[in-house]
Amino acid sequence: MQTIILANGAFPKSDKLLTLLDNAERIVCCDGAVNKLVDSGREPDVIIGDLDSVRPELKEKYAGILIKISDQETNDLTKAVNWCVSNSLKKIAILGATGDREDHAIGNISLLASYSKMADVKILTDYGEFIAINKSAGFSSFPGQQVSVFSLCAQIEITSEGLKYPLSEMKLASWWMGTLNESTADSFKISFEGEGDVIVYLLDDKKRI
């Protein structure tokens, strides 16, 4: 079982993500995301943020599970992750982190690198998943799965095993450089020396483009 953090981006539509919501051990809503969750017929366990986007009737209904954090130095998603970690909830799937505003999506995806140092956390979308690593790691996959690799540290040299277009001690100085690759087997590996921040995107089986 895992904790779901629901961010206030596009509400999940795929059967896979809706099933995750229905079977979550706990649903933590980032501020206004609770509006969408309740409209879908589901209930939150915790609502976190500055609470300026929560509908008044929901503030009243869920007064007992509201956690107001007005700190403007962090966004609501980070507040939710920090709350989970402080409560020993370290297996986390983030939904609703993308869609709607693109600037929010980019910010949320980049923050995954920081979150992964605190917990077992990934971002799931209707199309695939983002996983952050800060050292060499292997990934379960399947032949033909679409894969993209993004480096937040332009100086690290990345090598891949099991991808159609190999990376060989390559510095991904721009975000496009590691995109649109493809797995050739049931697993692949991303390697680099030392520590760095790398985000890997895996497209779901039925969402190939």
GIVENCOR-V315150 format. One record per pair of residues at least 12 apart in sequence whose C-alpha atoms are under 7 Angstrom apart, sorted by the first residue. I is the first residue (numbers start at 1). J is the second residue. Records with the same first field share a line. If there is no record, write none. Layout:
I: J  J
This chain:
1: 24  25
2: 24  25  91  92
3: 24  25  26  27  89  91  92  93
4: 21  24  26  27  28  92  93  94
5: 27  28  29  93  94  95
6: 28  29  30  33  94  95  96
7: 29  30  33  77  95  96  97
8: 30  32  33  96  97
9: 96  97  98  99  100
10: 96  98  99  100
11: 36  96
12: 96  126
13: 126
14: 126
17: 126
26: 45
27: 44  45  46
28: 44  45  46  47
29: 44  46  47  48
30: 47  48  49  76  77  80
31: 47  48  49  50  51  53  54  76
32: 53  54
34: 54
35: 54  55
45: 65
46: 65  66
47: 65  66  67
48: 66  67  68  76  80
49: 67  68  69  70  76  79
50: 68  69  70
51: 68
85: 119
90: 119  120
91: 119  120  121
92: 120  121  122
93: 121  122  123  124
94: 122  123  124
95: 123  124  125
112: 132
113: 132  133  197
116: 132  133
127: 203  204  207
128: 202  203  204
129: 201  202  203
130: 199  200  201  202
131: 199  200  201
132: 198  199  200
133: 197  198  199
134: 195  196  197  198
135: 192  194  195  196
136: 190  191  192
137: 189  190  191
138: 187  188  189  190
139: 187  188  189
140: 186  187  188
141: 183  185  186  187  188
142: 183  185  186  187
143: 183  184  185  186
144: 182  183  184
145: 182  183  203  205
146: 180  181  182  183  202  203  208
147: 179  180  181  182  183  201  202  203
148: 178  179  180  181  200  201  202
149: 178  179  199  200  201
150: 175  178  198  199  200
151: 172  197  198  199
152: 197  198
153: 196  197
154: 171  172  173
155: 171
156: 171  192  196
157: 169  170  171  192
158: 170  171  190  191  192
159: 190  191  192
160: 189  190  191
161: 188  189  190
162: 183  184  185  187  188  189
163: 181  182  183  184  188
164: 181  182  183  184
165: 181
